[in-house]
């Protein structure tokens, strides 16, 4: 039995998220169905670095699976992709040790969030960026970003539905780039809680709009209560960009 590590990219627009759900189309379901066909009807379970919500995209999701088939390594990508729909693709496959785990071996992740700043909405961007036509104070937003950097309990910046008890995470980098009418948020950390990036983005946008003061971020973190943070930004602007091991 050989364990394989795969890098996956997908357009989340038409998926009900990554994780398998009854009678819904998910990324996990589509990949497992492809592997089941390759294995002549035998079910193959995949494990991922983490789940993504409905509408969220991935450039570098990581999964692993085990197989007893004697398929040359370079043939795996072609074989799986030939059975996948157009909005999901395997972009790399490698052999790994039998104890490698796509989720538990991660050392960090990078997420990116795109905001379309034009006054007029663009129908071709509606599924890939959050349309935000209001003026923003980038200086205040960059000032607020400083308070997120470091090791904190991010209870205030995760969904109330978050199941994990340990909510301490380290944010290593947050970058804010504005170019050609698009605003890019780049987040790098050792891990992220459920909806954490989207809540941070929503809060930073409210800072930029003048609804929240930059220095208030420190107080919001210390309160450890979701109700004090800003709104949750919509899913379509979010991309799981890279997973680190």
N, C-alpha and C positions, 0 to 999 in steps of 0.2 A: 504494500500500500504506500503510495507516494502522496505527499502533501504539496499542493500548488498554491502559490500566492498570485493573485491577479489584480491589476490596476484597472478600474472600471470608470467610464465616463457616461453620464446620462443627462438627458433633458427631462427634468422632473415635471414638466407641464401636464402630461397626461397620466401621471402615476399618482396613486393614493399613498405616496410615501415609499420608503425602501422596504420596510418589514412586511412580511406576509400578513394579509388580513382576509377574513372570509369573504369570498365573492367579490373581491376588489383586485384591480390590477396594480401590482407592485413590482419594484425592481427585483427584489429577491425571488419572487414567483417566476418572473420571466427567465432569469438566469438558471434557476433550478429546473425549470421545464426543459431548457436547452440541454442542460447536462443529463437530464433523465433520458432524453432522446439519444444522446451519444452513448449512454450506458444501457441501451436496449430496454428501457422501461424501468430500470433500477433507480430508485430515488436517491438523489445526492444532496446532502445538506451543505449549505454554504454559511460561513460566518463572516461578518463584516466588521470594519473598524468602529462602526456606530450606525445608527439609523438616521435617515433624513425624512422630514415631513413632506406631505403632499405639496407639490409645486416647487420644492427645493431641488437644485441641480447639483451635479458633482463633476468635477474635472479629474479628481484623483481619489475616488473611493477605493478602498482596499478590501478584498475578500480572500478567503482561503477555502479549499475543499480537498478531500481525499479521493484518490482514484486508484484502482488496481489495473486500469487499462494501460497497455504498452503503446502509447501514442508518443511519437517524437515530440520533444518540447516545442519546436518551432511550428508544429501542426495544431497545437491546442487553440491558439488564438483564432486561426482560420476556422477551425471546426465549430467553436462556440459561436463566433460572430455570424456564421452562415445560418444559424438557427435563432438569432436574436432579431427583434424588431429594429427599425431604423433609429429609434431614439435612445438606444443603449448599446454600448460597445465595450469589448475588452481591448485595452490598448497595450497590455504587457502581461506576460505569464512567466513565472520562474519557479523552479523547484526550491523548496525550503525544508528545513528539518521538521520531523514529525511533531515536535513540541511547539512549533511556531503558532501563534494565535493572532489573527488580524485585529482583534479588539484588545486583548489583555497585554500585548507587547508594545502597544503604541507609547511613544514618548512625547508626542505633541501633535497638533493639527494646525493647519492654516485655513481660515475661512475668508471669503471675500463677499462683499455686499455692494451691489450696484444701484445707484439712484440716478434717475433721469431727471435733469433739472429744467428742461425746457418748459416754457409757458404753455405750449401746445402738446398734448399727448401724442405719442407715436404708436400707432396700432402694431407696428412690427417689433416694438420693444416691450409690449405690455406683459409678456410672459417671462421676460428676462431681466427686468429692472423695475424698481419702484418709481412711479412717476410722482415727483414732488415739485410742483411749480411755484413754490414760495421762496422768498429771499432768505438766505442763510448767512450768519456771521461765522465765517470760517475761523477767525481768530479765537472767538469764544469756544468753538468746538475743539480746537487744538489744545486750548487751555484745559478743558474738561477731560480730555483724553489722558492727561498726566495722572489723574487720580485713579484710573483703572489699572495702570501698570503696577506689577508686583503681585504678591501673594495676598489674597483676600478671601473672605467668606462671601460668595456671590449669591446668597439667598435672595437678596432684593432684585437680582437680575436673572431669575429663572422662573419658569412657569410654576404655578401653585400645584400643578400635577406632577412635578418632579419627584421621583420615587427615592433617589439616592439620599442618604443622610449626610454624607460628607460633601459639603458644598464649597470647600476650599479649593481654589484653583489659582494657577499662576498665569497672568497675562504678560507675555514677554515683549510683544510689539503691537502697536496699533498705528496704522498709517492712513492718512487722509490725503487723497489725490483728486484734484478737480481738473478735468481736461475735456474740451470739446463738448460741453454740456452734460457730461457724465461725472458723477461723484463716486469714487471708489473708496470703500472702507476695507482695510486689510488687517485682519486679526490673527495673531500667532500666540498660542498658549499651550500649556501642558495638557489641557483638556477643557471641555466646555459642557455646561449643563443644558438641560432641555430649554430651548428658546433663548438661551443666554445671548447669543450674538444678535438676534433680532430685537431683543429688549434693549441691549446696549445701543444699537443703531437708532431705534425709536427715541431713546432718551437723548442721544447726541443731536438728533434732528430737532428735538424740542429745545435743547440748549441753543442751537443755531437760530431758532425762531424767537428766542428771548423768553420762552416760557419757564425755563429752568436755568438757574445761575450755574456757571461752570464749577464753582467751589462747592456747590450742593452735592456733587457726585460723592465726595468723601462722606458726607452725612448720610446719604442714601445707602451707601455700602454698609455703614456702621449700624443702621437701623435693622438690617436683616429682615426686611418685610417688603414683599413684592409691590404693595400698594403705593409705595413712595417713589418707585422708578417710573419711567415714561411708558409710552405705548409700545406694543409689540409691532415692529415693522412687518409688512406682509412677506410671505415666503418667496415670491418670485425673484427677488433681488439677491437671494442667498445662494452661494456656491461653496460646497466642500472642495477646497482647492488642492490640498496636499495633506498626506498623513505621514508622520515621521516615526521611524523605528530605530 
